[in-house]
Amino acid sequence: MKSMSRPVFYVAICALLAVLAVASLSAGRVWVPWSAWAATSNDPRWAIVFSLRLPRTLLAMMVGAALGVSGAALQGYTRNPLAEPGVLGVSSMAALGAVLTLYLGVATQAAWILPVAAMIGAAVGVVMLLALAGATSSSVTFILAGIIVQTFATAAVALAMNLAPNPWAVNEIINWVMGSLADRSVAEVQLAAPGVIIGVGVLLTLGRALDALTLGETGARSLGINMGLTRLLLGFGVACAVGASVAVTGMIGFVGLIIPHLLRPVIGARPGALLLPSALAGAALILAADMLVRITPAATEIRLGVAMAILGGPFFLIVLIALRRKVA
């Protein structure tokens, strides 16, 4: 497929984001019609839009952008199309950091404790992943390293649930594991925004280094790329972006896997060129998915993390089969 010009793509994706954002403010169990937008501020539907729907919409865009660009950066750095924060255990490690604050009862002492713990957990996950797999490992080795990190984090979260002192702590831990944007407020937006903005901003600066890495580490060094600094910035950026996202929404996987694969036929395969488009497309994907779980007819709202797993699992399998055929 011929690559789309970047200006055309940015115009198209920004228009799509605008349409999805407006639709997100209206969609839900209680639909807010267009007539309500022209009503007075005393209209009770304004409370639904600005107190419930607006924070949820902003969080969906922030989390989608963070996960999308994190997946693109990890895939570009490792030259591995299966790299993604959720698949490789980084999100699980971030959730473990958040869960530990809930288990120990320190999350309520200060608002910054939980997101900082989630970012530390994500950073530890990135370090473990890169240490176990190495930057030049094969797809199989990288996936095995991700399975090790994921297994460790999942086992630790399960242990925390088993030893939780009260049912409230168990429910909170389950919420982190399943992932959701329901009942989020402006406070959660303010909590996640600094980490997401810093993380996404750092990752967007890695374009030149990721492009150079297509020649291998030796080729990148010959072009003046500082590999130690690149690793540090990658780990810091992914930790901030993923950790801040998990801190307020829980685990939402597969965004960073799906988005770069969908964009390569449109944008091209150059890793640096995929970073910003992946952030924008990730925001659009989470916005669309969150609207779908809201309007799905069910007794209770389907968790967004569960919905993304249902979508991402088959996609992951398709990519894995395609890679096997390519190698064979």
DOMAR-470000 format. One record per residue (C-alpha): x negated, y, z negated; residue number from 0. Coordinates in pm, 1 decimal. Each point is the difference from the previous one (the first is absolute). Layout:
N
<xx = X, yy = Y, zz = Z, num = NUM> $
...
//
This chain:
328
<xx = 0.0, yy = 0.0, zz = 0.0, num = 0> $
<xx = -127.9, yy = 346.4, zz = 88.2, num = 1> $
<xx = -84.8, yy = 209.5, zz = -304.8, num = 2> $
<xx = 226.8, yy = 296.3, zz = -67.7, num = 3> $
<xx = -163.1, yy = 342.3, zz = -20.0, num = 4> $
<xx = -46.6, yy = 106.1, zz = -358.7, num = 5> $
<xx = 192.3, yy = 331.9, zz = 26.2, num = 6> $
<xx = 302.6, yy = -183.4, zz = 142.8, num = 7> $
<xx = -20.9, yy = -258.2, zz = -278.1, num = 8> $
<xx = -21.8, yy = 263.5, zz = -274.2, num = 9> $
<xx = 300.1, yy = 187.2, zz = 137.3, num = 10> $
<xx = 199.1, yy = -324.4, zz = 23.5, num = 11> $
<xx = -92.6, yy = -131.8, zz = -346.1, num = 12> $
<xx = 61.2, yy = 338.3, zz = -168.5, num = 13> $
<xx = 340.9, yy = 21.1, zz = 166.1, num = 14> $
<xx = 77.0, yy = -354.6, zz = -117.4, num = 15> $
<xx = -110.5, yy = 85.6, zz = -353.8, num = 16> $
<xx = 225.2, yy = 306.7, zz = -3.7, num = 17> $
<xx = 301.1, yy = -203.4, zz = 117.1, num = 18> $
<xx = -69.2, yy = -278.0, zz = -251.6, num = 19> $
<xx = -48.8, yy = 248.2, zz = -284.5, num = 20> $
<xx = 334.3, yy = 169.8, zz = 68.0, num = 21> $
<xx = 169.4, yy = -338.7, zz = 34.7, num = 22> $
<xx = -159.4, yy = -114.7, zz = -326.2, num = 23> $
<xx = 157.1, yy = 294.7, zz = -182.1, num = 24> $
<xx = 342.7, yy = -107.4, zz = 125.3, num = 25> $
<xx = -15.3, yy = -381.6, zz = -5.3, num = 26> $
<xx = 90.9, yy = -215.7, zz = -297.9, num = 27> $
<xx = 284.4, yy = -164.1, zz = -185.9, num = 28> $
<xx = 151.9, yy = 348.5, zz = -9.9, num = 29> $
<xx = -40.5, yy = 160.2, zz = 342.1, num = 30> $
<xx = -43.7, yy = 376.5, zz = 8.2, num = 31> $
<xx = 166.2, yy = 130.5, zz = 320.3, num = 32> $
<xx = -134.5, yy = 287.0, zz = 204.6, num = 33> $
<xx = 280.4, yy = 222.1, zz = -127.9, num = 34> $
<xx = -149.4, yy = -16.2, zz = -349.6, num = 35> $
<xx = -313.7, yy = 178.8, zz = 119.7, num = 36> $
<xx = 206.6, yy = 308.8, zz = 71.9, num = 37> $
<xx = 186.4, yy = -18.1, zz = -330.8, num = 38> $
<xx = -72.1, yy = 224.2, zz = -297.1, num = 39> $
<xx = -261.7, yy = -88.8, zz = -257.4, num = 40> $
<xx = 280.7, yy = -95.6, zz = -239.6, num = 41> $
<xx = 83.8, yy = -302.1, zz = 214.0, num = 42> $
<xx = -79.4, yy = -311.6, zz = -213.0, num = 43> $
<xx = -149.6, yy = -169.7, zz = 304.5, num = 44> $
<xx = -290.3, yy = 243.7, zz = -14.7, num = 45> $
<xx = -109.6, yy = -170.3, zz = -322.3, num = 46> $
<xx = -14.8, yy = -331.5, zz = 184.9, num = 47> $
<xx = -207.5, yy = 151.5, zz = 278.9, num = 48> $
<xx = -247.6, yy = 208.5, zz = -198.7, num = 49> $
<xx = -25.2, yy = -194.9, zz = -327.1, num = 50> $
<xx = 2.9, yy = -356.3, zz = 138.5, num = 51> $
<xx = -51.1, yy = -12.0, zz = 375.4, num = 52> $
<xx = -264.0, yy = 272.4, zz = 44.4, num = 53> $
<xx = -255.7, yy = -145.4, zz = -249.6, num = 54> $
<xx = 57.7, yy = -344.8, zz = 146.7, num = 55> $
<xx = -55.1, yy = 128.0, zz = 352.3, num = 56> $
<xx = -318.9, yy = 182.7, zz = -95.4, num = 57> $
<xx = -134.3, yy = -305.9, zz = -181.3, num = 58> $
<xx = 80.0, yy = -224.4, zz = 297.1, num = 59> $
<xx = -201.9, yy = 226.3, zz = 228.5, num = 60> $
<xx = -289.1, yy = 28.5, zz = -245.1, num = 61> $
<xx = -20.2, yy = -371.8, zz = -72.5, num = 62> $
<xx = 37.1, yy = -95.9, zz = 365.8, num = 63> $
<xx = -276.5, yy = 240.3, zz = 101.1, num = 64> $
<xx = -229.4, yy = -125.7, zz = -277.2, num = 65> $
<xx = 48.5, yy = -368.0, zz = 83.3, num = 66> $
<xx = -15.7, yy = 53.9, zz = 376.0, num = 67> $
<xx = -328.3, yy = 191.2, zz = 0.1, num = 68> $
<xx = -150.1, yy = -234.9, zz = -261.9, num = 69> $
<xx = 69.4, yy = -300.3, zz = 221.5, num = 70> $
<xx = -145.5, yy = 173.8, zz = 306.0, num = 71> $
<xx = -312.6, yy = 101.0, zz = -194.0, num = 72> $
<xx = -54.5, yy = -350.1, zz = -141.4, num = 73> $
<xx = 46.6, yy = -158.7, zz = 341.8, num = 74> $
<xx = -238.3, yy = 249.0, zz = 157.0, num = 75> $
<xx = -267.1, yy = -41.8, zz = -265.5, num = 76> $
<xx = 5.9, yy = -379.8, zz = -6.7, num = 77> $
<xx = 71.7, yy = -40.2, zz = 374.1, num = 78> $
<xx = 263.0, yy = -245.3, zz = -115.2, num = 79> $
<xx = 360.2, yy = 29.1, zz = 127.9, num = 80> $
<xx = 138.7, yy = -182.0, zz = -304.1, num = 81> $
<xx = -126.8, yy = 250.0, zz = -257.8, num = 82> $
<xx = 278.4, yy = 170.5, zz = -195.7, num = 83> $
<xx = 33.2, yy = 112.4, zz = -365.2, num = 84> $
<xx = 298.5, yy = -224.5, zz = -78.3, num = 85> $
<xx = -124.1, yy = -312.2, zz = 175.9, num = 86> $
<xx = -349.1, yy = 27.4, zz = -147.1, num = 87> $
<xx = 102.3, yy = 54.3, zz = -360.3, num = 88> $
<xx = -83.1, yy = 370.2, zz = -35.4, num = 89> $
<xx = 365.2, yy = 87.7, zz = -66.3, num = 90> $
<xx = 25.7, yy = -290.0, zz = -245.5, num = 91> $
<xx = -303.5, yy = 127.9, zz = -188.6, num = 92> $
<xx = 155.0, yy = 347.6, zz = -10.2, num = 93> $
<xx = 320.4, yy = -154.5, zz = -134.9, num = 94> $
<xx = -205.0, yy = -186.2, zz = -259.3, num = 95> $
<xx = -147.5, yy = 327.9, zz = -119.1, num = 96> $
<xx = 348.1, yy = 147.8, zz = -34.6, num = 97> $
<xx = 135.7, yy = -314.0, zz = -166.3, num = 98> $
<xx = -274.5, yy = 3.2, zz = -262.9, num = 99> $
<xx = 103.1, yy = 349.9, zz = -109.1, num = 100> $
<xx = 359.3, yy = -122.3, zz = -33.9, num = 101> $
<xx = -104.8, yy = -313.7, zz = -184.8, num = 102> $
<xx = -223.1, yy = 192.4, zz = -240.9, num = 103> $
<xx = 266.5, yy = 266.7, zz = -50.0, num = 104> $
<xx = -226.9, yy = 291.1, zz = 92.4, num = 105> $
<xx = 183.8, yy = 108.7, zz = 315.9, num = 106> $
<xx = 239.3, yy = 220.7, zz = -197.8, num = 107> $
<xx = -274.6, yy = 190.3, zz = -181.6, num = 108> $
<xx = -88.5, yy = 216.6, zz = 301.8, num = 109> $
<xx = 133.1, yy = 20.9, zz = 354.5, num = 110> $
<xx = -346.5, yy = -32.9, zz = 158.5, num = 111> $
<xx = -93.7, yy = -329.8, zz = -168.5, num = 112> $
<xx = 201.4, yy = -231.8, zz = 226.0, num = 113> $
<xx = -110.4, yy = 142.0, zz = 339.3, num = 114> $
<xx = -363.1, yy = 21.0, zz = -112.2, num = 115> $
<xx = 14.5, yy = -363.1, zz = -114.3, num = 116> $
<xx = 151.7, yy = -99.6, zz = 335.8, num = 117> $
<xx = -275.9, yy = 184.4, zz = 188.3, num = 118> $
<xx = -267.5, yy = -168.9, zz = -210.5, num = 119> $
<xx = 161.6, yy = -336.6, zz = 70.0, num = 120> $
<xx = 4.4, yy = 71.5, zz = 374.5, num = 121> $
<xx = -365.0, yy = 108.3, zz = -9.6, num = 122> $
<xx = -98.2, yy = -320.7, zz = -177.0, num = 123> $
<xx = 195.6, yy = -194.0, zz = 264.5, num = 124> $
<xx = -187.9, yy = 172.0, zz = 286.1, num = 125> $
<xx = -336.8, yy = -63.5, zz = -166.5, num = 126> $
<xx = 85.6, yy = -366.8, zz = -60.7, num = 127> $
<xx = 118.9, yy = -41.8, zz = 358.4, num = 128> $
<xx = -306.0, yy = 153.6, zz = 162.5, num = 129> $
<xx = -234.7, yy = -182.2, zz = -237.7, num = 130> $
<xx = 160.0, yy = -339.7, zz = 64.3, num = 131> $
<xx = 44.9, yy = 36.2, zz = 375.3, num = 132> $
<xx = -267.4, yy = 241.0, zz = 114.9, num = 133> $
<xx = 48.9, yy = 259.8, zz = 270.6, num = 134> $
<xx = -98.9, yy = -231.4, zz = 285.0, num = 135> $
<xx = 184.3, yy = -316.6, zz = -106.5, num = 136> $
<xx = 224.4, yy = -203.6, zz = 225.2, num = 137> $
<xx = 379.7, yy = 24.6, zz = -7.7, num = 138> $
<xx = 25.4, yy = -329.3, zz = -189.0, num = 139> $
<xx = -253.1, yy = 105.1, zz = -264.6, num = 140> $
<xx = 169.0, yy = 335.7, zz = -43.0, num = 141> $
<xx = 342.7, yy = -157.7, zz = -45.9, num = 142> $
<xx = -141.6, yy = -248.1, zz = -250.9, num = 143> $
<xx = -154.9, yy = 287.5, zz = -196.2, num = 144> $
<xx = 336.7, yy = 177.5, zz = 6.2, num = 145> $
<xx = 172.3, yy = -315.1, zz = -125.3, num = 146> $
<xx = -243.2, yy = -15.1, zz = -291.7, num = 147> $
<xx = 68.5, yy = 362.4, zz = -95.6, num = 148> $
<xx = 375.1, yy = -46.0, zz = 46.7, num = 149> $
<xx = 4.2, yy = -320.0, zz = -207.2, num = 150> $
<xx = -191.1, yy = 160.7, zz = -283.4, num = 151> $
<xx = 229.4, yy = 303.8, zz = -9.7, num = 152> $
<xx = 318.4, yy = -208.0, zz = 29.8, num = 153> $
<xx = -111.5, yy = -233.4, zz = -278.4, num = 154> $
<xx = -84.2, yy = 293.9, zz = -226.8, num = 155> $
<xx = 338.4, yy = 163.7, zz = 66.3, num = 156> $
<xx = 177.0, yy = -333.1, zz = -69.3, num = 157> $
<xx = -194.2, yy = -33.0, zz = -325.4, num = 158> $
<xx = 104.2, yy = 349.6, zz = -103.0, num = 159> $
<xx = 364.2, yy = -89.4, zz = 72.0, num = 160> $
<xx = -32.3, yy = -319.6, zz = -201.6, num = 161> $
<xx = -149.7, yy = 182.3, zz = -297.7, num = 162> $
<xx = 218.0, yy = 312.7, zz = 25.4, num = 163> $
<xx = 119.9, yy = 106.1, zz = -345.7, num = 164> $
<xx = 356.1, yy = 90.5, zz = 104.8, num = 165> $
<xx = 249.3, yy = -34.3, zz = 289.8, num = 166> $
<xx = -45.4, yy = 366.1, zz = 95.7, num = 167> $
<xx = -367.7, yy = -60.0, zz = 75.5, num = 168> $
<xx = 88.9, yy = -307.4, zz = 207.7, num = 169> $
<xx = 251.4, yy = 199.9, zz = 206.0, num = 170> $
<xx = -251.4, yy = 277.9, zz = 58.8, num = 171> $
<xx = -262.2, yy = -249.6, zz = 115.9, num = 172> $
<xx = 249.2, yy = -164.7, zz = 238.8, num = 173> $
<xx = 76.3, yy = 343.0, zz = 146.2, num = 174> $
<xx = -366.8, yy = 56.7, zz = 78.3, num = 175> $
<xx = -33.4, yy = -342.7, zz = 159.7, num = 176> $
<xx = 306.8, yy = 35.6, zz = 224.3, num = 177> $
<xx = -47.4, yy = 363.5, zz = 104.5, num = 178> $
<xx = 278.1, yy = 253.5, zz = 44.5, num = 179> $
<xx = 77.3, yy = 366.3, zz = 61.8, num = 180> $
<xx = 333.0, yy = -11.5, zz = -182.1, num = 181> $
<xx = 70.1, yy = 253.4, zz = -276.4, num = 182> $
<xx = -319.3, yy = 194.3, zz = 57.7, num = 183> $
<xx = -4.2, yy = 368.2, zz = -91.9, num = 184> $
<xx = -208.4, yy = 312.8, zz = 51.5, num = 185> $
<xx = -218.1, yy = -113.4, zz = -290.4, num = 186> $
<xx = -115.0, yy = -305.3, zz = 196.1, num = 187> $
<xx = -71.1, yy = 218.1, zz = 304.8, num = 188> $
<xx = -216.1, yy = 229.6, zz = -212.3, num = 189> $
<xx = -171.6, yy = -302.3, zz = -153.9, num = 190> $
<xx = -91.9, yy = -163.3, zz = 330.5, num = 191> $
<xx = -70.8, yy = 307.3, zz = 212.5, num = 192> $
<xx = -355.1, yy = 83.2, zz = -124.6, num = 193> $
<xx = -131.1, yy = -353.6, zz = 45.8, num = 194> $
<xx = 167.4, yy = -51.7, zz = 336.4, num = 195> $
<xx = -114.1, yy = 336.9, zz = 137.6, num = 196> $
<xx = -358.8, yy = -49.4, zz = -116.8, num = 197> $
<xx = -13.7, yy = -362.6, zz = 116.4, num = 198> $
<xx = 150.3, yy = 63.9, zz = 343.7, num = 199> $
<xx = -217.6, yy = 308.9, zz = 44.4, num = 200> $
<xx = -318.6, yy = -195.0, zz = -78.8, num = 201> $
<xx = 92.9, yy = -287.4, zz = 232.4, num = 202> $
<xx = 72.1, yy = 239.1, zz = 286.8, num = 203> $
<xx = -360.0, yy = 123.6, zz = -19.2, num = 204> $
<xx = -136.1, yy = -347.6, zz = 80.6, num = 205> $
<xx = 93.8, yy = 3.7, zz = 368.3, num = 206> $
<xx = -353.4, yy = 54.2, zz = 134.3, num = 207> $
<xx = -147.3, yy = -266.1, zz = -230.0, num = 208> $
<xx = 265.1, yy = -256.8, zz = 94.9, num = 209> $
<xx = -55.2, yy = 68.2, zz = 370.2, num = 210> $
<xx = -373.1, yy = -49.9, zz = -45.4, num = 211> $
<xx = 58.6, yy = -327.0, zz = -185.8, num = 212> $
<xx = 141.2, yy = -155.0, zz = 316.7, num = 213> $
<xx = -368.6, yy = -33.0, zz = 96.8, num = 214> $
<xx = -75.5, yy = -182.2, zz = -327.2, num = 215> $
<xx = -171.2, yy = 132.0, zz = -310.6, num = 216> $
<xx = -339.2, yy = 23.4, zz = 171.2, num = 217> $
<xx = 148.2, yy = 198.6, zz = 287.5, num = 218> $
<xx = 188.1, yy = 225.6, zz = -241.9, num = 219> $
<xx = -317.6, yy = 74.9, zz = -195.4, num = 220> $
<xx = -180.3, yy = 83.7, zz = 321.8, num = 221> $
<xx = 269.5, yy = 261.8, zz = 64.4, num = 222> $
<xx = -66.2, yy = 158.9, zz = -337.8, num = 223> $
<xx = 281.8, yy = -158.3, zz = -200.4, num = 224> $
<xx = -71.1, yy = -38.4, zz = -371.1, num = 225> $
<xx = 148.0, yy = -343.5, zz = -71.3, num = 226> $
<xx = -23.4, yy = 32.8, zz = -376.7, num = 227> $
<xx = 193.3, yy = 325.8, zz = 5.6, num = 228> $
<xx = 251.8, yy = -146.5, zz = 244.1, num = 229> $
<xx = 68.9, yy = -294.6, zz = -232.8, num = 230> $
<xx = 33.8, yy = 234.8, zz = -296.1, num = 231> $
<xx = 243.9, yy = 228.5, zz = 183.0, num = 232> $
<xx = 199.0, yy = -298.3, zz = 130.2, num = 233> $
<xx = 33.6, yy = -152.6, zz = -344.6, num = 234> $
<xx = 85.6, yy = 333.8, zz = -160.4, num = 235> $
<xx = 253.9, yy = 90.5, zz = 268.9, num = 236> $
<xx = 177.1, yy = -336.8, zz = -0.8, num = 237> $
<xx = 0.0, yy = -7.7, zz = -380.5, num = 238> $
<xx = 158.6, yy = 345.8, zz = -27.0, num = 239> $
<xx = 254.6, yy = -50.8, zz = 279.1, num = 240> $
<xx = 107.0, yy = -355.2, zz = -87.6, num = 241> $
<xx = -26.8, yy = 47.3, zz = -375.8, num = 242> $
<xx = 214.4, yy = 313.7, zz = -4.2, num = 243> $
<xx = 258.3, yy = -169.4, zz = 224.1, num = 244> $
<xx = 23.4, yy = -315.3, zz = -210.7, num = 245> $
<xx = 18.7, yy = 208.5, zz = -316.7, num = 246> $
<xx = 338.9, yy = 141.9, zz = 99.0, num = 247> $
<xx = 149.9, yy = -261.6, zz = 234.3, num = 248> $
<xx = -158.3, yy = -331.2, zz = -89.8, num = 249> $
<xx = -133.5, yy = -243.2, zz = 258.7, num = 250> $
<xx = 107.6, yy = 62.9, zz = 360.7, num = 251> $
<xx = -201.1, yy = -210.2, zz = 240.3, num = 252> $
<xx = -72.6, yy = -50.5, zz = 369.5, num = 253> $
<xx = 33.8, yy = 366.9, zz = 103.3, num = 254> $
<xx = -373.9, yy = 28.8, zz = 55.8, num = 255> $
<xx = 1.2, yy = -322.8, zz = 201.2, num = 256> $
<xx = 296.2, yy = 71.5, zz = 226.1, num = 257> $
<xx = -62.1, yy = 365.3, zz = 89.3, num = 258> $
<xx = -353.8, yy = -18.1, zz = 151.3, num = 259> $
<xx = 98.9, yy = -301.4, zz = 212.3, num = 260> $
<xx = 305.1, yy = 180.7, zz = 134.9, num = 261> $
<xx = -201.4, yy = 314.0, zz = 76.4, num = 262> $
<xx = -301.3, yy = -148.8, zz = 178.3, num = 263> $
<xx = 186.0, yy = -56.1, zz = 330.9, num = 264> $
<xx = 127.9, yy = 358.5, zz = -23.8, num = 265> $
<xx = -298.4, yy = 193.2, zz = -140.0, num = 266> $
<xx = -289.9, yy = -225.8, zz = 91.3, num = 267> $
<xx = -232.7, yy = -218.9, zz = -203.5, num = 268> $
<xx = -242.3, yy = 269.4, zz = -124.4, num = 269> $
<xx = 16.7, yy = -25.7, zz = -383.7, num = 270> $
<xx = -45.8, yy = 371.5, zz = -65.7, num = 271> $
<xx = 282.3, yy = 92.8, zz = 237.2, num = 272> $
<xx = 240.1, yy = -230.9, zz = -188.1, num = 273> $
<xx = -32.2, yy = 160.6, zz = -342.9, num = 274> $
<xx = 235.2, yy = 299.3, zz = 26.3, num = 275> $
<xx = 251.7, yy = -180.9, zz = 227.0, num = 276> $
<xx = 8.3, yy = -287.4, zz = -250.7, num = 277> $
<xx = 82.4, yy = 242.8, zz = -280.9, num = 278> $
<xx = 287.5, yy = 154.4, zz = 198.0, num = 279> $
<xx = 133.8, yy = -333.2, zz = 127.2, num = 280> $
<xx = -28.0, yy = -153.0, zz = -347.5, num = 281> $
<xx = 214.5, yy = 281.2, zz = -138.3, num = 282> $
<xx = 258.0, yy = -64.1, zz = 273.5, num = 283> $
<xx = 3.0, yy = -376.0, zz = -67.2, num = 284> $
<xx = 59.6, yy = 36.1, zz = -374.5, num = 285> $
<xx = 268.1, yy = 263.9, zz = 58.3, num = 286> $
<xx = 184.6, yy = -230.6, zz = 240.4, num = 287> $
<xx = -41.2, yy = -307.4, zz = -221.9, num = 288> $
<xx = 118.8, yy = 186.7, zz = -310.0, num = 289> $
<xx = 313.1, yy = 118.0, zz = 180.6, num = 290> $
<xx = 74.3, yy = -355.1, zz = 109.9, num = 291> $
<xx = -22.7, yy = -140.8, zz = -354.2, num = 292> $
<xx = 229.7, yy = 279.1, zz = -120.3, num = 293> $
<xx = 277.4, yy = -70.5, zz = 250.7, num = 294> $
<xx = -25.6, yy = -379.8, zz = -1.9, num = 295> $
<xx = 329.4, yy = -139.4, zz = -134.2, num = 296> $
<xx = -100.3, yy = -183.8, zz = -316.8, num = 297> $
<xx = 99.6, yy = -2.3, zz = -365.2, num = 298> $
<xx = -330.2, yy = 163.3, zz = -91.6, num = 299> $
<xx = -251.1, yy = 189.6, zz = 211.1, num = 300> $
<xx = -267.2, yy = -218.8, zz = 157.3, num = 301> $
<xx = -345.0, yy = 89.4, zz = -128.8, num = 302> $
<xx = -210.8, yy = 175.6, zz = 260.2, num = 303> $
<xx = -301.3, yy = -218.4, zz = -78.1, num = 304> $
<xx = 208.6, yy = -311.7, zz = 64.7, num = 305> $
<xx = 132.5, yy = 141.2, zz = 328.2, num = 306> $
<xx = -350.7, yy = 84.8, zz = 121.1, num = 307> $
<xx = -121.0, yy = -348.3, zz = -93.2, num = 308> $
<xx = 283.2, yy = -153.1, zz = 205.0, num = 309> $
<xx = -105.2, yy = 218.9, zz = 294.2, num = 310> $
<xx = -375.8, yy = -24.7, zz = -48.7, num = 311> $
<xx = -32.3, yy = -373.5, zz = -64.4, num = 312> $
<xx = 98.9, yy = -108.7, zz = 353.4, num = 313> $
<xx = -202.0, yy = 288.5, zz = 148.0, num = 314> $
<xx = -308.6, yy = -117.3, zz = -191.0, num = 315> $
<xx = 54.5, yy = -353.3, zz = 131.6, num = 316> $
<xx = 30.8, yy = 124.5, zz = 359.2, num = 317> $
<xx = -324.1, yy = 198.6, zz = -29.9, num = 318> $
<xx = -180.1, yy = -297.1, zz = -153.0, num = 319> $
<xx = 116.6, yy = -234.4, zz = 279.3, num = 320> $
<xx = -104.3, yy = 255.8, zz = 263.8, num = 321> $
<xx = -346.2, yy = 25.0, zz = -157.0, num = 322> $
<xx = -35.7, yy = -377.2, zz = -8.0, num = 323> $
<xx = 88.6, yy = -24.6, zz = 368.4, num = 324> $
<xx = -245.0, yy = 277.2, zz = 79.8, num = 325> $
<xx = -282.9, yy = -174.3, zz = -182.8, num = 326> $
<xx = 82.5, yy = -346.8, zz = 139.8, num = 327> $
//
